[in-house]
Every structure is written in C-alpha cells, then in structure tokens.
Amino acid sequence: MKIAFYAPLKSPEHPVPSGDRLMARQIITCLRRAGHDVDLASELRALLGDSADEAGYGALQSRAEAEIARLSALWREEGVPDLWFCYHLYYKAPDLIGPALCETFGLPYVTVEASYSHRRNIGIWRDMQAKVLEAIRGATVNIGLTARDMEGIREVAPEAVMATLKPFIDDGIFTGKAAEPEPFRLGTVAMMRPGDKMESYRALAASLRQITDIPWTLSVVGDGPVRDDVMAFFADFAGERIEWLGQKQPIDVAKILARGAVYVWPGCGEAYGLAYLEAQAAGLPVVAWATAGVPEVVENGISGLLTAPGDHAAYAAAIMDLLGNEQKRQRMADDARSRVRNDHSLSAATRTLDAILQRHIGARKQ
C-alpha cells in the first residue's frame, strides 16, 4: 500500500529527540519492512501547549488548510495514496489535515495512539479534542498502544473500530550485546525537561537518599534545558556515586545499559516509556512506579518491580531487593530480555501492524 504518514505532535524528522519521535520513526520502519511505500505527507506541527489561545489556534488552522490545498494539488497530479496514517493525535495536537483529505478523496483513515481525556475539555482544547474525537469515530481503525488509551476511547466512542499493537522498540542493538552487569550499578535514560521528567528525577533522588548504606552507583544518560536543576537534586551524594553521561546515540546507550544491574526510573506520567523496553532488552530488570502506561511495558514480578506512585520508601526498598538478591535479579533480567524479543520487538510489531492493515484496509481494497 501507498501510505501517507503524518504525526501532528512531532514529525519523525524533528531535530529534538524524544520517545514520540522515536516511535514515529519505528512505525515507519515497520510499515516499510512489511513492504509498504510510506511518504511523510506533512511536517506541520499541530501542537498547541498551555499558552494556547484563539489567535494561535486560528493560525494553526490556516496552516492546516494550506497543507490540505497543497496535498490535494499534489495528489491530483502525482496520484492518491491508499490511506492516511496518523500517529499520536490528542487534545494538544489534533489532526487538522487527514480527515478532510480522506473525505475528499475517499481514503481510509488510520490512527495510532489516539487518546481522549474528559479533563481537557476546557478553552481552546475543547474544540481541538472534539476534532480528535471526530477523527477517531471516522477512522477505519484506531490502533491502541495502551489499555488506558483504548478504554478512554471506548468510553466516549464505543462504536470506534479498535485494534491493539503493543509498544515496541528496534531491539537488535540491545539484545545483540551480552549483558555484563557491574554489581550495584544502576542506570537511567531520560531527557531533562520540565514537567514529568523533572519530577521523576526528583523522586529518584529522594528514593536513593534512603539507601546510601549500600555502594550503589548511578549512570545517567540524558540532557536538556533543566540539566542544572536535575543535577542539583543529586548534589548531596558523594561525587563518585553519580555518572553524568549526557545525550548518547542508541549504540552507546546499549553499551552503557549492558553494564548496569538494575534500571531505575519512577516514570511520572509516562505514556509507556520506550526506555523501559530498551533497558529490558539490554538485560536489566526495571524498578518503576505502577502509574500511567508503565505497566504496559513492565510486568511486575516478572521483568521488574512496580511500586506505589509517590512512595519513596517502597521504591528504595524495591531497588535494595534486586541489588541484594542476585538470583532474583538475574531471573528478572532474563525474563525481561525474552519478553522484549517475543512481544515488544520490531519484528513482532511489523507482523502485528501489517496484519491489522491487511484486515481493515486490504480487504477494503480488494
């Protein structure tokens, strides 16, 4: 199939790395591996944040209308795709392009990781989320990555067509390297930005402060605008405790994780967290909070330990449990790596995604 791909929150070609950009790129890789011809239809960023107002929304709609006109002319000249594929539309980043084009050209419309939240029906976001809901209801199929998102959609649009795709990573560079864990070596990989990421760093520091009686060390991969604030959370730890490594390429992240014993990241507000899957693929059990979408990628008691959100003592105890019990830690490490290979790998996702498209789109084309 010829697929027009669009990610309203962040283009896969955006210069700033993030889990959202990574997932967009991985989905494109899956589609191409399955033999589909994927074209990045538009790089219009439809994100309107907390400062959204009527003027900003109006300007965004004007840019979207210009994209609709551009693509309409292009398709009439060069040919129409077989479907429009929209990744990650939600109240702050609706798809203002695809639904109109699909109506004009009679195309199937597919969403991945769409979400709906009643709490966001305020101000400009009310209309933006209404457009998200309209797109979901009109989609040929909505592909969900988490049970939480799918339940939210079913609540407001029980008639919406749904399918499931487990969160996944390009696991090769992580599973292809033998784990060589150093005793008491903890690892974390996360951007340093305001909001949930910063709060997770704060929670991690508070938890580690409770277990200074064991000789753990922490390797931190990540950078961002609040780097100084993040480092300040850990300022009272001895200098050799924390290893600040900055931003790294995936191959280097794999090498760093391979020498870790346990992956630690509370996960405030995580949609699911691809870094958790990378850590497990590298052979590290995870200690995280049982919050948001984290349980979608970390199986409590199998590939890691999940504790109550905000309970620093419980989180610290879980870290100590794995660092103090090598047999348990190794069992979870092995299970974590197998779980990613079997359920959350690029190969598994390619098969699942293609099967969904063949079932919902392929049958329609025949």
C-alpha positions, -999 to +999 in steps of 0.1 A: +000+000+000+010+036-006+007+052+029+006+090+037+021+093+072+015+122+095+025+129+131+008+161+143+026+162+177+062+159+163+075+150+129+098+120+127+122+144+111+121+169+141+156+177+153+149+172+190+150+135+201+121+121+222+102+089+227+074+103+205+098+109+176+114+075+181+081+057+180+071+076+148+103+065+131+099+029+143+063+027+130+075+039+096+103+013+097+077-014+104+055-003+076+084-003+051+096-037+064+061-050+056+066-038+020+045-006+021+055+026+004+055+053+032+056+090+024+059+117+051+028+137+040+033+168+061+056+182+088+031+207+101+034+206+139-002+209+153+010+212+189-007+240+210+006+239+246-006+255+278-005+290+263-030+281+235-054+309+226-078+318+198-052+336+177-028+307+179-055+281+171-067+302+142-032+305+128-027+267+131-060+261+113-049+284+084-016+265+081-035+232+080-058+245+053-028+254+033-014+219+037-048+204+026-047+226-006-010+216-012-016+179-008-048+179-028-030+195-058+000+171-054-022+140-053-042+151-083-010+155-102+010+125-089-016+100-076-036+094-045-022+072-016-041+042-004-046+055+031-038+083+056-019+071+087-019+095+117+003+088+147-004+103+181-033+127+179-046+141+212-061+172+227-030+193+222-022+180+188-052+171+166-050+160+130-064+190+111-053+177+077-061+140+073-098+138+079-106+165+053-084+148+027-098+114+034-133+127+029-124+145-004-105+115-019-125+087-003-095+073+016-093+050+047-081+069+078-060+051+104-049+063+138-022+050+162-020+061+198-050+084+197-063+094+231-092+113+248-095+129+282-126+144+296-104+166+319-091+185+288-124+198+276-116+234+285-109+265+265-093+260+230-086+224+239-124+216+239-126+222+202-093+206+195-103+175+213-137+175+196-117+172+163-097+143+177-130+125+187-144+131+152-113+116+136-114+086+159-151+079+152-145+082+114-114+061+113-113+028+095-093+015+125-078+030+156-046+012+168-041+015+205-007+010+223-021+010+258-052-003+276-056+031+292-059+049+259-082+023+244-105+024+275-107+062+272-117+059+236-143+032+242-159+053+269-167+082+245-168+064+212-180+028+217-186+025+180-150+032+171-131+003+154-101-007+176-070-029+173-041-035+196-004-030+190+020-035+219+046-007+224+079-018+208+115-009+200+141-017+175+156-043+198+186-055+178+213-033+192+202-040+228+195-078+226+225-083+204+250-074+231+258-096+260+248-082+294+279-076+317+263-061+348+285-044+373+275-051+409+253-023+424+254-003+391+221+014+384+211+031+351+186+055+338+180+071+304+158+102+303+156+137+288+160+166+313+130+188+307+104+205+329+073+186+340+070+148+345+107+141+335+119+165+361+096+151+388+108+116+381+144+128+386+133+144+418+116+112+430+146+091+421+169+113+441+146+112+471+144+074+470+181+068+465+188+091+495+172+064+516+197+037+507+231+053+510+243+025+532+249+002+501+275+010+475+253+017+445+264+039+416+241+055+390+248+061+353+225+089+339+221+092+301+202+124+291+204+161+287+180+190+284+171+225+295+168+216+332+201+198+335+213+220+363+182+216+383+183+178+379+219+177+390+210+198+420+186+170+431+217+147+435+241+173+448+243+158+483+255+125+470+292+117+470+309+127+437+316+091+426+281+080+431+266+096+400+279+094+365+265+121+342+269+110+306+248+135+287+230+126+255+241+095+237+234+077+204+215+044+207+245+022+202+263+039+231+232+037+252+232-001+246+268-003+258+260+017+289+229-003+298+248-036+293+270-028+323+240-020+345+224-043+371+191-025+375+172+002+356+157+028+378+131+054+366+099+062+386+080+072+354+058+101+364+031+105+337+048+081+313+026+071+284+046+038+285+083+047+282+103+032+254+134+035+275+120+008+298+119-016+268+154-007+258+166-014+293+149-048+295+162-057+260+197-049+273+191-074+302+181-051+331+151-056+353+133-024+360+122-006+391+094+019+384+061+032+397+029+014+389+015+045+371+001+057+338+012+034+310+042+019+328+025-015+335+020-018+297+058-024+293+070-036+327+054-068+342+055-066+379+074-095+395+085-108+360+105-082+343+108-057+372+092-044+403+065-017+403+057+003+434+030+027+445+035+062+429+050+087+453+061+062+479+098+068+480+104+043+508+088+015+488+107+024+457+140+024+476+131-010+491+125-024+457+159-013+445+175-028+475+156-060+469+171-065+435+206-054+443+206-077+473+193-108+456+214-117+426+194-148+418+162-129+417+178-100+397+192-124+371+159-143+367+141-110+361+169-098+337+165-130+316+127-127+316+129-090+307+151-097+277+129-126+265+097-106+269+110-078+247+122-102+220+088-121+220+063-093+225+079-058+220+104-062+192+104-046+158+097-079+141+067-086+163+053-051+157+059-054+120+038-086+118+010-072+140+008-038+123+007-053+088-019-079+099-041-050+111-038-031+079-044-061+057-075-070+078-090-035+078-076-019+047-065-047+024-099-063+024-115-030+015-091-026-015-100-060-030 
